[in-house]
Amino acid sequence: MNYCVIGPGAMGCLFAGYLTRAGCDTILLDYKPERASIISNQGLVIEEISGTQSTIPVTVTSIPPARGKVGAVIICVKSYDTETAARMAAQIADTQTLVVTMQNGIGNMECLSGVLSRGHIVAGITSHGATVLGAGKIRHAGMGDTFLGFAKKENLSNSIHSKLEQLAEDFGKSGFITQIVNNINNLIWSKLIVNVGINALTALTRLKNGELLNNAETETLLEMAVREGLEVGRKEGINFIYENPLAQVKKVSQLTARNISSMLQDVLKKKKTEIDFINGAIVEKGRAHGLPTPINEVLTRLVRGLQATYDLQVC
């Protein structure tokens, strides 16, 4: 199956690079023609977990492929750019296309559903971590589980189910060992809880993921934020896919110990963060259930305040 990856950030480059290296026909779609040209000329430069460096020639374009030319569109943009990416995907997808969200937070599937009239939405999560070093240059900083599942419970043709299986197989041979699951909300919330524990704290402390567990104060805050998220999730009817979700958050922190979280990368570059789709989502859902979420509310407000005052901060 051939692929179009939307978004040349850390995870978009990681997926596009590894799928290409595994022999999958893959296009990386970048809305910035200048950056697309740079990546096209130099290739994707990936610092591997082993410390070695690989350069992978990849097809990069700023023009969406014609409808029906790819089997799966993989969306790797920030959550606040999902609607823009959905409009691009709508130009590519036909009735047999898988549109796969590999994004942080919650609400992305609903956004895609509101824009797309063709294609079948698949949600994915991965515990692989990557850091942007420059245009088309990334560091693969951590490995972990990857899961995929359909967004809607509906009668899908055998050919569509076969495409999902092919997607999981191609992910696997690219280095993303992948499992297909049935209940997508359980999957999305299980990834959300990982981000709830790690992202805001790393953004505020400027620590790499693994360092959160090496300090009693940050580890305690991680635990408190995760426990609030778990309580809210259970009120939402979520059955978390991990037997011990808090232990899983810590496991991911350890597996991606060298990783600079996506939210910390945004803060270091003085960019908008996804805080409203992660810790902020816990606060919003908690409020709807009458559940107090003071730790997540403080983390959300601190990150919002941080990103709103970039130009005023003392370096």
Secondary structure, DSSP 8 states (H G I E B T S, - for coil): --EEEE--SHHHHHHHHHHHHTT--EEEE-S-HHHHHHHHHH-EEEE-TTS-EEEE--EEESS---TTS-SEEEE-S-GGGHHHHHHHHHHH--TT-EEEE--SSSSHHHHHHHH-SSSEEEEEEE--EEEEEETTEEEEEE---EEEEESS-S---HHHHHHHHHHHHHHHHTT--EEE-S-HHHHHHHHHHHHHHHHHHHHHHT--GGGGGGSHHHHHHHHHHHHHHHHHHHHTT---SSSSHHHHHHHHHHHTTT---HHHHHHHTT----GGGTHHHHHHHHHHTT---HHHHHHHHHHHHHHHTGGG---
